[in-house]
Amino acid sequence: MIAGSVDEAVAGIEDGSTVLVGGFGFAGMPFDLIDGLIRQGATDLTIVSNNAGNGDVGLAALLKAGRVRKVVCSFPRQADSYVFDELYRSGRIELEVVPQGNLAERMRAAGAGIGAFFCPTGVGTPLAEGKETRTIDGRDYVLEYPIKGDVALISAHRADRMGNLVYRKTARNFGPVMATAATRTIVQVSEVVPTGDLDPEAVVTPGIFVDRVVRVEARNYTVQGAR
């Protein structure tokens, strides 16, 4: 459960894996785990995340290393998403755009064991092309399927030795649903406390959904500027 190092935490991630990566921009991005994944060497990955990386660090560094085959995200282009932009324009990476609410709900459905669900978002747009649609109570819906991960890499604030997690403010974002949607959940935290030290009412992700936890030192990341 408690890994001795980042490299130990990410060991065993296989080529071709679907990896759910938490974070909303830099908030809650598991930078250390991503750096460890780069060192680990897994390639041909499908990355599911809110966006397609910022600057040259974190997810963008993984893309730049040539380890990613496909990105599934809501916001592929931002002012500092130049790494993804160059890869996509040159045909070296695939993209599937999923509206943000759909992205979260599709992962939540995977964790909840829901086979599929009807959602109004995207109806009548290119995002609904080729998907089953249905009219329910006079409103059109499109059928969406769960997004499951082989691995989830997420960042939390604190964990106990059983893997129960609490998050810090907006760094919580996609972490809870990703933890339930992946076969293996790996978490970096700022602090590991003895079991029983966390207020049970404050626990967001129960340890049953967590496979490995590693403590890392807090670091500040900045973007050098869009190109």
N, C-alpha and C positions, 0 to 999 in steps of 0.2 A: 504493500500500500504506500508506504513512505519511501520514495526513491532517494538514494544518496547523492545523486547528481542529475542535471538536466539530461545528459547523454544516456544515463540509465533509464530515465523516465520515458524517452522516446525510442528506446531500443525495440526492434521488432516490427516497426511500421513497414509494411511491404510496398513494393512497386505496384502502381495501379490502384492504390487505395483512394477511397473518397474520404477526405479530411474536412471536418467541420471546424472552422476557425473563428473563435469569438472575437468581439471587438466592434466598436462603432467609431471609425477613424482610429485614433490612438487610444481611446477610452476602452480599457479592458482587453487590449490586444496582448496575446501571450508571446511577447517578443522573445523571451528566453527559450521557450519551447520551439518556436519557429527557427531560431538560430541553431538549436540542437538538431532539428529535422534536416537543416541544410548540411550540417556535419555528418549526420547519419547516412545520407545519400539516397533515400527513397526517391523515385522518379516516376514519371507518367501519372502524376497525381491529379485528381479532381478536387478542387478547392471550393468549399461552400462558405461564403462569408458575406457580410453586409456590403462591402465594397471590394475593389480590386487592388488595394494597396496604396500606400502613401509614401512619397519620396523614394528613398533607397533602403529603407529599413523594414523589418517585420515581414509582412506578406509580400511587399514589393521585392525584398531581397530574395525570397524564395522563387518568385517569378523570374527575377533577373538571373538566377542560377540555372534556369532552364529545367526545373524539376516539375513544372505544372503543364498538364495537357489541356485542362479545361477549367474555367472559372464559372461558378454559378453564384450570381450576386444581384443586388438591387441597384447599386450605383457604380458602374464600371468606369465612369469618366468624371474625374474631378481635376482641379487645377494642378494637383501634384500627383496625378496617376500616370505620369509619363512612361514609366516602365511598362505597365500593361498596355498603354496606348501604342507604343512602338511594337510590342509583340503582336498585338491584334491586327494592326495595319499591315504587318508583314506576313500575316497568315500563320504565325507560329503558335497561336493559342486559340482555343475555342471559347465561346461565350454563350451562356444562357442567362438571360435577364429575367428575374422574378421580382414582382412587386414586393416591397418590404413586408407588408402584412402577410402576404401569401407565403413568403419565405419562412417567417416565424411560425405560421400555422402549419405549414407542411412538415417542418421538423417536430412541432408539438404533436402532430398526428402520428408521426413515426414512433415517438416515445409512448403515446397513449394506445398504440395498437389499432389505430383507425385505418381502414383500408383505403379510403379516399373520401373526399368531401366536395360539396358544391359551393362555389364562391362567386360573388358578382364581379369581383375585381378583374379587369382585363377583358370583359365581355365586349365584343365588337371591335377589338384591336388586334394587331398582328400577334400579340401574346396568346390569344385564344385560338389561333389557327391550328387545325388538326385535332383539337380537343373536343370531347363530348360536351354538348350544352343541353340545358333543360330549363323550361319555364316553370317556376314554382310560385304559386300565388300571384301570378301576373308579372313576375320579374324574372329576367334571364340570368342564368348561372352557368359557370363553366366548371367541369370536373377537374379537380387537382389531386395529385397523388403525393404520398409522403416522401420526404427526403430523409434517407437513412445514411448514416456515416459508418465507415469502418472504424474511424478514430475521430474523437473530438479533442481539440487543443483549446483550453480555455484558461482564463486568468480569474482568480478570486482573491479576496482580501485576506481571509483567515481560514484555516482548516484545523479540525482536530485530528487525532491519530486514527479515527475511524473513517475519515474522508468527508465528514459533514462540512458544508461550505457556507460562508457568508461573504457577501460582496460589498463593494464600496460605491455607493451612489450610482452614477450612470455606467460605471464599469460593469455593472450587472448585465446589461443589454441581452445578448443572445445566449449567454452562458447556461442558464437553467434549462432552456429547451434543447440546446445542443447536447448537454450531459445526458438527457434521457433518450436522445435519438441515435446515439452512437453505440457500437458494440464495445468499444474501449474508450474510456474518458480519462484524459491526462490533464492535470491541473497544476499550474504554478501559483504559488501564494507568497505573500510577504511574511506570514507567520504561521507556524504549526504549534497548536496548544494541546495540552493534555485532554483526553476525552472527558467530557463533563464540564469543561470551562466555557463552552459556547452556550448561550441561552437557547434552549430548544425552540423558543418562539421566534428567534431571529434566523434560524437555519433556513436557507432557501433551497439548497440542493442537498438532499440526504445522501449519506455516504454509500448507500446501496447502488447509486448511479456512478460512483467514482472508482476508478481502478488504480490510478497512481497519482500521488501528490509529491511535488518537489518544492522546497522553499528556495526562493531566489532573493537577491538583494534588489531593492528598488532602484530603478534607473530612470533618468529623464531622456526622452527621445525628442528630437526636433527634425524638421524637414528643412533641407538646405535651400529650398526654393524651387518653384516649378520651372520647367524648361520649355 
